[in-house]
Amino acid sequence: MKVFGRHIQTSSTHVIGVFVVITLLLIAISTAALLWDLRKRELEHARVETISLTRMFMEQTEQSFASVDGLLLSVQERMHNN
């Protein structure tokens, strides 16, 4: 009877071990999928931010050139008037 009881205990331990391994694999796969999705979202967010910053710098640069151009025209008029 001990042999039979031991066989059932070994079988139960084996089933529990398989269950633990499957659970750990599912957790690892779920975590990897979550991290991949978060990475994709962060890359998209960074892309949108980069585009936004690029547009802002372009507008500031255009305004700066317009200001310098106006200043140079003013200096040129003063030079011609003197």
C-alpha positions in Angstrom: 0.0 0.0 0.0 2.9 2.3 0.6 4.1 1.9 -3.0 0.6 2.8 -4.2 0.5 5.9 -1.9 4.0 6.9 -2.9 3.0 6.6 -6.6 0.1 8.9 -6.1 2.2 11.4 -4.2 4.9 11.3 -7.0 2.2 11.8 -9.6 0.7 14.7 -7.7 4.1 16.3 -7.3 4.7 15.9 -11.0 1.3 17.5 -11.9 2.0 20.4 -9.5 5.4 20.8 -11.0 4.0 20.9 -14.6 1.4 23.4 -13.5 4.0 25.6 -11.9 6.1 25.5 -15.0 3.2 26.3 -17.3 2.1 29.2 -15.0 5.6 30.7 -15.0 5.8 30.4 -18.8 2.4 32.2 -19.1 3.6 34.9 -16.7 6.8 35.3 -18.7 5.0 35.5 -22.0 2.4 37.9 -20.7 5.1 40.1 -19.3 7.1 40.1 -22.5 3.9 41.0 -24.5 3.1 43.8 -22.1 6.7 45.2 -22.3 6.6 45.0 -26.1 3.3 46.9 -26.2 4.6 49.5 -23.8 7.8 49.9 -25.9 5.7 50.4 -29.1 3.5 53.0 -27.3 6.5 54.8 -26.0 8.2 54.9 -29.4 5.0 56.3 -31.0 4.8 58.9 -28.2 8.5 59.8 -28.8 7.9 60.1 -32.6 4.9 62.4 -32.0 6.9 64.5 -29.6 9.8 64.7 -32.0 7.5 65.9 -34.8 6.0 68.5 -32.5 9.4 69.8 -31.3 10.6 69.9 -34.9 7.6 72.1 -35.9 8.1 74.3 -32.9 11.8 74.8 -33.8 11.0 75.5 -37.4 8.5 78.2 -36.4 11.0 79.8 -34.0 13.7 79.7 -36.6 11.4 81.3 -39.2 10.5 84.0 -36.7 14.1 84.6 -35.8 15.1 84.9 -39.5 12.1 87.3 -40.0 13.3 89.4 -37.1 16.9 89.5 -38.4 15.7 90.3 -41.9 13.7 93.2 -40.5 16.6 94.4 -38.5 18.9 94.2 -41.5 16.4 96.1 -43.7 16.2 98.8 -41.0 20.0 99.1 -40.8 20.1 99.3 -44.7 17.5 102.1 -44.7 19.5 104.0 -42.1 22.6 103.7 -44.1 21.0 104.9 -47.3 19.4 107.9 -45.5 22.7 109.0 -44.0 
